[in-house]
């Protein structure tokens, strides 16, 4: 038996059979309950030209019991064979895998996590959800995240509240101590609208705003009301003006909502405290058993946790046409990012998280069926992404964390990195791992959700809640711009991955300038519009080029992903679409060239370089460069 390198461990091998949930491999994407889809499997020939399979068998779980169907070989070329099999969707979520065999003594499972020469858990099986419908426009987006208090300033005439600490635009942010949430720089929604040209300059197509509702902080995750936009930002009319300006440019606008908690000064919570007989009393959990007399998010007293067993609270916040969710969709939003979605509806013995997500989706489907529903989930969100709830998640688990581990700028505490740089909430230094480990994590996370949920999730190198990626990769740590370029090379490798992988890439404001920061609060730096001389122009140009490349090529936006290689310092994959196939090769530091069999790309494959160092094809071998950076080639 000829051994395939990836057979034992699930690590990628260029001659592994392949299937994914994209249109290249599933005919009938978007099918409903009772419909039939056609599944396709690509099986490359062996290195010696021998057949990669003599049979392919589909094992699908139907009504809780595995059912077997034999696939048919439908074509063969110099590179390999294509197999097809029909699958009827009799359950809301159908999981399936393929047995790919060359003969009696060859046993290989092809699952969403890779190829395995042993039995593996069903959690990594491919999944089709008839309920997880993704609005078509989402796959084509490139997002830009704005923290409204720090992007652009105009005069609103609103009175400055007692809690606010007024700051000059160039004043450094405080990221430790009690003043952190109260530094007020005076950014407004009209200020955001005045700088929409910058989104056009970058090529971003979607604006995502952190919360805009009135609150007692500048992060505004402690809302005073969900019924009114903060007067400090310009009020309701300013949001409507911004939405109109965004849509006039052909862009989309996504808002941010906290369904897990409110602020302690929220209208509902104030009434609940003042009148125990009020309906609002049931919106929260009051008991002497809690440290503050009521349940609070992470026991932070200023953030009382909502009780989702209250039908009236649900009606006001997210369930139905009179809810907060519906109201702001009607007034210009194209979707919601939901804060702390992983904890929403979960408390002690109660777990209503899926119910809440489905209620929000039901409201969206009634009011604005083309709107996007994105969940914040800081760790593994796979158990929450199969049903008719969240379209996707902020993909910290399947993208941010593995990319950080691969592109960390040096050994823990070294190479310019401060000891204890926050590894997304863990009290350890960010590990430095090989590409093989990063890819294994990506495959395991993404292999546990439907393809549509991966497409509907967002890719972040960082956000308003994390250190800046430029600092992770070894850049300066003073909260300013990394002027000397330290960390730039690794940063741009991460950018190349962000713009070439499935999902929606989202850029946090200022990353394109090379801004640095050691934590999330530190990252919320006012945008340095008046200091163009400090911008890292090379990084800005790289962002423009990579965003343009993604928007120009359908395979980067809508193609499947087939892993070819993952070593110590490089990773290689294909983005495949019926109209185009692209080869992506990422290298973090100088290493030996990678040789792969050229027929892994397809029959008589040639390459047209699009960006980065050129690959070579000679004598049946594809040679990928060991030069740091990300190269993209079109396969022809």
SULZIVEN-V960884 format. One record per pair of residues at least 24 apart in sequence whose ideal C-beta (glycine too) atoms are under 10 Angstrom apart, sorted by the first residue. I is the first residue (numbers start at 0). J is the second residue. Records with the same first field share a line. If there is no record, write none. Layout:
I->J, J
This chain:
0->101, 102, 103, 104, 105, 106, 116
1->45, 46, 47, 49, 51, 101, 105
2->105, 116
3->43, 45, 46, 51, 99, 101, 105, 107, 114, 116
4->114, 564
5->107, 113, 114, 115, 116, 562, 564, 565
6->99, 105, 106, 107, 108, 113, 114, 115, 116, 117
7->107, 114, 115, 116, 117
8->113, 114, 115, 116, 117, 435, 439
9->108, 110, 112, 113, 114, 115, 116, 117, 119, 123, 438, 439, 442, 443, 446
10->113, 114, 435, 436, 438, 439, 442, 562, 564, 565, 566
11->113, 114, 435, 438, 439, 442, 561, 562, 563, 564, 565, 566, 570, 571, 572
12->43, 113, 114, 562, 563, 564, 565, 595, 599
13->43, 46, 561, 562, 563, 564, 571, 573, 593, 594, 595, 596, 597, 598, 599, 600, 621
14->42, 43, 44, 45, 46, 51, 78, 79, 114, 563, 595, 596, 598, 599
15->41, 42, 43, 51, 99, 107, 109, 113, 114, 561, 562, 563, 599
16->40, 41, 42, 43, 51, 52, 55, 79, 80, 82, 97, 99, 107, 109, 114
17->41, 42, 43, 79, 97, 99, 109, 113, 114, 559, 560, 561, 562, 563, 573, 575, 599
18->42, 55, 57, 82, 95, 96, 97, 99, 109, 110, 111, 125, 559, 561
19->111, 125, 445, 446, 450, 453, 501, 558, 559, 560, 561, 575
20->111, 125, 126, 127, 128, 445, 448, 449, 450, 451, 452, 453, 454, 501, 559
21->450, 451, 453, 454, 501, 554, 557, 558, 559, 560, 561, 574, 575, 576, 577
22->450, 557, 558, 559, 575, 576, 577, 578
23->554, 557, 558, 559, 561, 573, 574, 575, 576, 577, 578, 580
24->81, 83, 125, 450, 559, 561, 575
25->86, 125, 127, 450, 559
26->83, 85
27->85, 86, 88, 127
28->127, 133, 450, 451, 454
29->127, 129, 131, 132, 133, 135, 451
30->86, 87, 88, 93, 127, 129
31->88, 91, 129, 130, 132
32->87, 88, 89, 90, 91, 93, 129, 130
33->87, 88, 89, 129
34->86, 87, 88, 89, 129
35->85, 86, 87, 88
36->84, 85, 86, 87, 88, 93, 127
37->73, 83, 84, 85, 86
38->68, 70, 82, 83, 84, 85, 86, 95, 97, 125, 127
39->70, 73, 74, 81, 82, 83, 84
40->70, 72, 80, 81, 82, 83, 84, 97, 99, 109
41->78, 79, 80, 81, 82, 561, 575, 601
42->70, 72, 75, 78, 79, 80, 81, 82, 97, 99, 101, 109
43->78, 79, 80, 596, 598, 599, 600, 601
44->75, 76, 77, 78, 79, 80, 596, 598, 599, 602
45->79, 101, 596, 598
46->596, 598, 599, 619
48->77, 78, 598, 619
49->101
50->75, 79, 80, 101, 102
51->78, 79, 80, 99, 101, 107
52->79, 80, 82, 97, 98, 99, 100, 101, 102, 105, 107, 109
53->80, 99, 100, 101, 102, 103, 105
54->82, 98, 99, 100, 101, 102, 105
55->80, 81, 82, 83, 84, 97, 98, 99, 100, 109
56->82, 84, 96, 97, 98, 99, 100
57->82, 83, 84, 85, 86, 95, 96, 97, 98, 125
58->94, 95, 96, 97, 98, 108, 110, 121, 124
59->84, 86, 87, 88, 89, 90, 93, 94, 95, 96, 97, 124, 125, 127
60->90, 92, 93, 94, 95, 96, 121, 124, 126
61->86, 87, 88, 89, 90, 93, 94, 95
62->89, 90
63->90
65->94, 95, 96, 121
66->95
67->98
68->95
69->98
70->97, 98, 99
75->602
76->598, 601, 602, 603
77->598, 601, 602, 603, 604
78->596, 597, 598, 599, 600, 601, 602, 603, 604
79->598, 599, 601, 602
86->125, 127
88->127, 128, 129
89->129
90->127, 128, 129
91->127, 128, 129, 130, 131, 385, 386, 387
92->126, 127, 128, 129, 130, 131, 385, 386, 449
93->124, 125, 126, 127, 128, 129, 449
94->121, 122, 123, 124, 125, 126, 127, 128, 385, 449
95->121, 124, 125, 126, 127
96->121, 123, 124, 125
97->124, 125
110->442, 446
111->442, 443, 445, 446, 447, 448, 449, 450, 453
112->439, 441, 442, 443, 444, 445, 446, 447
113->438, 439, 442, 443, 446, 562
120->447
122->381, 382, 443, 446, 447
123->442, 443, 445, 446, 447
124->446, 447
125->446, 449, 450
126->381, 384, 385, 446, 447, 448, 449, 450, 451, 452
127->385, 449, 450, 451
128->384, 385, 386, 387, 448, 449, 450, 451, 452
129->387, 449
130->357, 360, 385, 386, 387, 388, 449
131->360, 384, 385, 386, 387, 388, 389, 390, 391, 448, 449, 450, 451, 452, 455
132->360, 364, 368, 387, 390, 451, 455
133->371, 390, 391, 449, 450, 451, 452, 453, 454, 455
134->333, 334, 363, 367, 368, 369, 370, 371, 372, 390, 455
135->369, 557
136->204, 205, 251, 333, 369, 371
137->205, 251, 333, 334, 369, 370, 371, 373, 390, 391, 451, 454, 455, 456, 457, 502, 503, 556
138->451, 454, 455, 501, 502, 503, 553, 556, 557, 558
139->204, 205, 503, 549, 550, 553, 556, 557
140->203, 204, 205, 207, 250, 251, 253, 333, 371, 457, 502, 503, 504, 505, 549, 550, 556
141->198, 201, 202, 203, 204, 205, 497, 498, 503, 504, 505, 506, 542, 545, 546, 547, 549, 550, 556
142->198, 203, 204, 205, 206, 207, 251, 253, 336, 373, 457, 458, 459, 503, 504, 505, 506, 507
143->195, 197, 198, 201, 202, 203, 204, 205, 206, 207, 208, 250, 504, 505, 506, 507, 508, 510, 511, 546
144->203, 205, 206, 207, 208, 209, 253, 255, 336, 457, 459, 461, 462, 463, 505, 506, 507, 508, 509, 510
145->186, 188, 190, 191, 194, 197, 198, 206, 207, 208, 209, 463, 507, 508, 509, 526
146->184, 186, 208, 209, 210, 217, 218, 219, 462, 463, 507, 508, 509, 522, 523, 524, 525, 526
147->184, 186, 187, 188, 190, 191, 208, 209, 210, 211, 217, 218, 219, 228, 229, 231, 232, 233, 237, 238, 241, 255
148->182, 183, 184, 185, 186, 187, 190, 209, 211, 216, 217, 218, 219, 229, 231, 232, 523, 525
149->182, 184, 185, 186, 190, 209, 217, 463, 508, 509, 522, 523, 524, 525, 526
150->184, 186, 187, 188, 190, 191, 193, 194, 197, 208, 508, 509, 525, 526, 528
151->185, 186, 187, 188, 189, 190, 191, 192, 193, 194, 195, 197, 525, 526, 528
152->184, 185, 186, 187, 189, 190, 193, 525, 526, 528
153->185, 186, 187, 188, 189, 190, 191, 192, 193, 232, 233, 237
154->185, 187, 189, 190, 233
155->185, 187, 188, 189, 190, 229, 230, 231, 232, 233, 234, 237
156->230, 233, 234
157->185, 187, 229, 230, 231, 232, 233, 234
158->230, 231
159->183, 185, 231
160->213, 214, 215, 223, 229, 230, 231
161->215
162->214, 215, 216, 217, 264
163->215, 216, 217, 231
164->217
166->217, 525
167->525
168->525, 526, 527, 528, 529, 530
169->525, 527, 529, 530
170->525
171->477, 478, 479, 521, 524, 525
172->217, 478, 516, 520, 521, 522, 523, 524, 525
173->520, 521
174->478, 516, 517, 518, 519, 520, 521, 522, 523, 524
175->517, 518, 520, 521
176->520
179->216, 217, 218, 518, 519, 520, 521, 523
180->214, 215, 216, 217, 218, 219, 220, 221, 301, 520
181->215, 216, 217, 218
182->216, 217, 520, 523, 525
183->216, 217, 231
184->217, 523, 524, 525, 526
185->217, 231, 232, 525
186->217, 231, 232, 525, 526
187->211, 229, 230, 231, 232, 233, 234, 237, 241
188->228, 229, 231, 232, 233, 234, 235, 236, 237, 238, 239, 240, 241, 242, 244
189->232, 233, 236, 237, 238, 240, 241, 244
190->232, 233, 237, 241, 526, 528
191->232, 233, 237, 238, 240, 241, 244, 245, 252, 508
192->233, 237, 238, 240, 241, 242, 243, 244, 245
193->241, 244, 528
194->508, 526, 528
195->241, 244, 245, 247, 248, 250
196->248
197->508, 511, 526, 528
198->245, 248, 250, 506, 508
199->248, 249, 250
200->511, 539, 542, 543, 546
201->506, 511, 539, 542, 543, 545, 546, 547
202->542, 543, 544, 545, 546, 547, 548, 549, 550, 551
203->250, 251, 504, 505, 506, 511, 542, 546, 550
204->248, 249, 250, 251, 503, 546, 550
205->245, 250, 251, 252, 253, 333, 334, 371, 457, 503, 505
206->241, 242, 244, 245, 248, 250, 251, 252, 253, 254, 333
207->251, 252, 253, 254, 255, 333, 334, 336, 371, 373, 457, 462, 503, 505, 506, 507, 508
208->232, 238, 241, 252, 253, 254, 255, 332, 336
209->254, 255, 336, 338, 462, 463, 464, 523
210->254, 255, 256, 257, 336, 338
211->235, 237, 238, 241, 254, 255, 327
212->238, 254, 255, 256, 257, 261, 262, 265, 323, 327
213->262, 264, 265, 266
214->257, 261, 262, 264, 265
215->262, 263, 264, 265, 301
216->262, 301
217->523
218->463, 464, 519, 520, 523
219->255, 257, 262
220->255, 256, 257, 259, 260, 261, 262, 296, 301, 302, 338, 339
221->257, 260, 261, 262, 263, 264, 265, 296, 299, 301, 302, 303
222->256, 257, 260, 261, 262, 264, 265, 266, 267, 268, 302, 323
223->261, 262, 263, 264, 265, 266, 267, 268, 269
224->261, 262, 264, 265, 266, 267, 323
225->256, 257, 258, 261, 265, 266, 267, 315, 316, 317, 322, 323, 324, 326, 327
226->266, 315, 323, 326, 327
227->266
228->254, 327, 330
235->327, 330
238->327, 330, 331, 332
239->330, 331
240->331
241->331
242->327, 330, 331, 332, 333
243->331
245->331, 332, 333
246->331, 333
250->333
251->332, 333, 334, 369, 370, 371
252->331, 332, 333, 334
253->332, 333, 334, 335, 336, 370, 371, 372, 373, 457, 505
254->324, 327, 328, 330, 331, 332, 333, 334, 335, 336, 337
255->332, 335, 336, 337, 338, 373, 375, 463
256->316, 317, 323, 324, 327, 332, 335, 336, 337, 338, 340, 359
257->296, 302, 305, 316, 337, 338, 339, 340, 343, 375
258->305, 307, 312, 313, 316, 317, 323, 324, 335, 337, 338, 339, 340, 342, 343, 344, 352, 355, 356, 358, 359, 374
259->296, 302, 304, 305, 307, 337, 338, 339, 340, 341, 342, 343, 344, 345, 346, 352, 355, 375
260->294, 295, 296, 297, 299, 301, 302, 303, 304, 305, 338, 339, 342, 343
261->296, 301, 302, 303, 304, 305, 312, 316
262->301, 302, 303
263->291, 293, 295, 299, 300, 301, 302, 303
264->301
265->302, 303, 305
267->303, 305, 312, 315, 316
268->293, 302, 303, 305
271->303
272->303
278->309, 311, 312, 315
279->309, 311, 312, 315
280->306, 309
281->306, 308, 309, 310, 311, 312
282->306, 307, 308, 309, 311, 312, 313, 315, 316
283->309, 312
284->308, 309, 346, 347, 349
294->346, 347
296->338, 339, 342, 346
297->339, 342
302->339
304->339, 342, 343, 345, 346
305->343, 344, 346, 355
306->344, 346, 349, 351
307->343, 344, 345, 346, 349, 350, 351, 352, 354, 355, 358
308->344, 346, 349, 351, 354
313->344, 351, 354, 355, 358, 359, 362
314->358
316->355, 358, 359, 362
317->343, 355, 356, 358, 359, 360, 361, 362, 363
318->354, 355, 357, 358, 359, 361, 362
319->358, 361, 362, 365, 366
320->362, 365, 366
321->362
322->358, 359, 362, 366
323->362
324->358, 359, 360, 362, 363, 366, 367, 370, 372
325->359, 362, 363, 365, 366, 367
326->366
327->366, 367
328->362, 363, 365, 366, 367, 370
329->366, 367
332->367, 370, 371
333->367, 369, 370, 371
334->363, 367, 369, 370, 371, 372, 373, 390
335->359, 363, 370, 371, 372, 373, 374
336->371, 372, 373, 374, 375, 392, 393, 457, 505
337->372, 373, 374, 375, 376, 388, 389, 392
338->374, 375, 464
339->374, 375, 376, 377
340->372, 373, 374, 375, 376, 377, 380, 383, 388, 389, 392, 393
341->374, 375, 376, 377, 378, 379, 380, 382, 383, 389, 392
342->375, 376, 377
343->374, 375, 383
352->382, 383, 388, 389
353->382, 383, 385, 386, 387, 388, 389
354->388
355->388, 389
356->383, 384, 386, 387, 388, 389, 390
357->386, 387, 388, 389
358->388
359->388, 389
360->386, 387, 388, 389, 390
361->387, 388
363->390
371->455, 457, 503
372->455
373->455, 456, 457, 503, 505
374->455, 456, 457
375->457, 462, 464
376->456
377->423, 424, 464, 465
378->423, 424, 444
379->443, 444, 447, 448
380->444, 447, 448, 452, 456
381->443, 444, 445, 446, 447, 448, 449, 452
382->447, 448
383->448, 452
384->447, 448, 449, 451, 452, 453, 455, 456
385->447, 448, 449, 451, 452
386->449, 452
389->452, 455, 456
390->451, 452, 454, 455, 456, 503
391->448, 451, 452, 453, 454, 455, 456, 457, 502, 503
392->448, 452, 453, 455, 456, 457, 502
393->456, 457, 458, 459, 462, 464, 502, 503, 505
394->441, 444, 445, 448, 452, 453, 455, 456, 457, 458, 459, 500, 501, 502, 503, 505
395->423, 424, 444, 456, 457, 458, 459, 462, 464, 465
396->423, 440, 441, 443, 444, 445, 447, 456
397->440, 441, 442, 443, 444, 445, 446, 447, 448, 453, 456, 458, 500, 501, 502
398->437, 440, 441, 444, 445, 453, 456, 457, 458, 459, 460, 493, 496, 497, 500, 501, 502, 504
399->423, 457, 458, 459, 460, 461, 462, 465, 468, 471, 493, 497
400->425, 429, 430, 437, 440, 441, 444
401->432, 434, 436, 437, 438, 439, 440, 441, 442, 443, 444, 496, 570
402->437, 440, 441, 458, 459, 460, 468, 471, 472, 489, 492, 493, 496, 497, 500, 585
403->429, 430, 431, 432, 437, 460, 461, 465, 466, 468, 471, 472, 493
404->429, 430, 431, 432, 433, 434, 436, 437, 440, 471
405->430, 431, 432, 433, 434, 435, 436, 437, 438, 440, 441, 489, 492, 493, 496, 565, 567, 568, 570, 585, 587
406->431, 432, 434, 437, 460, 468, 471, 472, 473, 486, 488, 489, 490, 491, 492, 493, 496, 585, 587, 588
407->431, 432, 471, 472, 473, 489, 587
408->469, 470, 471, 472, 473, 474, 485, 486, 488, 489, 490
409->472, 473, 486, 489
413->473
414->472, 473, 485, 486
415->470, 472, 473, 474, 475, 476, 485, 486
416->466, 470, 471, 472, 473, 474, 476, 486, 517
417->466, 470, 476, 517
419->517
420->466, 470, 471, 476, 517, 518
421->464, 465, 466, 471, 517, 518, 519, 521
422->465, 466, 471
423->461, 464, 465, 466, 519
424->464, 465
429->466, 471
432->567
433->565, 566, 567, 568, 569, 570, 587
434->564, 565, 566, 567, 568, 569, 570, 571, 585, 586, 587, 590
435->564, 565, 566, 567, 569, 570
436->565, 567
437->496, 565, 570, 587
438->562, 564, 565, 566, 570, 571, 572
439->565
441->496, 500, 560, 562, 565, 570, 572
442->560, 562, 565
445->500, 501, 502, 560
450->501, 559, 560
452->502
453->500, 501, 502, 560
454->501, 502, 503, 556, 557
455->501, 502, 503
456->501, 502, 503
457->502, 503, 504, 505
458->493, 496, 497, 498, 500, 501, 502, 503, 504, 505, 506
459->497, 502, 503, 504, 505, 506, 507, 510
460->490, 493, 494, 496, 497, 504, 505, 506, 507, 510
461->493, 505, 506, 507, 509, 510, 514, 516, 519, 522
462->505, 506, 507, 510, 519, 522
463->507, 508, 516, 519, 520, 522, 523
464->507, 518, 519, 520, 522, 523
465->507, 516, 517, 518, 519, 521, 522
466->515, 516, 517, 518, 519, 521, 522
467->507, 509, 510, 513, 514, 515, 516, 517, 518, 519, 521, 522, 524
468->493, 494, 497, 507, 510, 514, 515, 516, 522
469->493, 509, 510, 512, 513, 514, 515, 516, 522, 535, 538
470->514, 515, 516, 517, 518, 521, 522
471->515, 517
472->515, 587
473->515
474->513, 514, 515, 516, 535, 538
475->513, 514, 515, 516
476->515, 516, 517, 521
477->515, 516, 517, 521
478->514, 515, 516, 517, 518, 520, 521, 522, 523, 524
479->512, 513, 514, 515, 516, 524, 527, 530, 533
480->509, 512, 513, 514, 515, 524, 527, 530, 532, 533, 534, 535, 538
481->512, 513, 514, 515, 533, 535, 538
482->513, 515, 532, 533, 534, 535
483->513, 535
484->513, 535, 537, 538
485->513, 515
486->513, 515
487->513, 535, 537, 538, 541
488->587, 588, 627, 628
489->587, 588, 627
490->515, 535, 538, 541
491->537, 538, 541, 542, 544, 545, 627, 628, 629
492->585, 586, 587, 588, 627, 628, 629
493->585, 587, 629
494->538, 541, 542, 544, 545, 546, 629
495->541, 544, 545, 548, 583, 584, 585, 586, 610, 611, 628, 629, 630, 631
496->545, 570, 572, 583, 585, 629
497->542, 545, 546, 549, 629
498->541, 542, 544, 545, 546, 547, 548, 549, 550, 555, 583, 629, 631
499->545, 548, 549, 552, 554, 555, 558, 560, 572, 574, 581, 583, 585, 610, 629, 631
500->549, 555, 560, 572, 574, 583, 585
501->555, 556, 557, 558, 559, 560, 574
503->556
504->545, 546, 549, 555, 556
506->542, 545, 546
509->534
510->538, 539, 542
511->535, 538, 539, 540, 541, 542, 543, 546
512->536, 538, 539, 542
513->537, 538, 539, 541
514->538
544->610
545->610, 629, 631
548->581, 609, 610, 631
549->631
551->609
552->576, 578, 579, 581, 609, 631, 633
553->577, 578, 579, 581
554->578, 579, 580, 581, 582, 583, 631, 633, 634
555->579, 581, 583, 609, 631
561->599, 600
563->593, 595, 596, 599, 600, 621, 623
564->593, 594, 595, 599, 621, 623
566->590, 591, 593
567->591
568->593, 625, 627
569->593, 623, 624, 625, 627
570->629
571->595, 599, 614, 621, 623, 630
573->599, 600, 601, 632, 634
574->631, 634
575->601, 634
579->633, 634, 635
580->604, 632, 633, 634, 635
581->606, 607, 609, 631, 632, 633, 634
582->606, 607, 608, 609, 614, 621, 623, 630, 631, 632, 633, 634
583->609, 610, 611, 629, 630, 631, 632
584->611, 612, 614, 621, 623, 624, 625, 626, 628, 629, 630, 631, 632
585->611, 623, 627, 628, 629, 630, 631
586->611, 612, 623, 624, 625, 626, 627, 628, 629, 630
587->627, 628, 629
588->625, 626, 627
589->624, 625, 626, 627
590->624, 625, 626, 627
591->624, 625
592->622, 623, 624, 625, 626
593->621, 622, 623, 624, 625
594->620, 621, 622, 623
595->620, 621, 622, 623
596->620, 621
597->621, 622, 634
600->632, 634, 635
601->634, 635
603->635
604->632, 634, 635
605->632, 633, 634, 635
606->630, 632, 633, 634, 635
607->631, 632, 633, 634, 635
608->632, 633
609->633
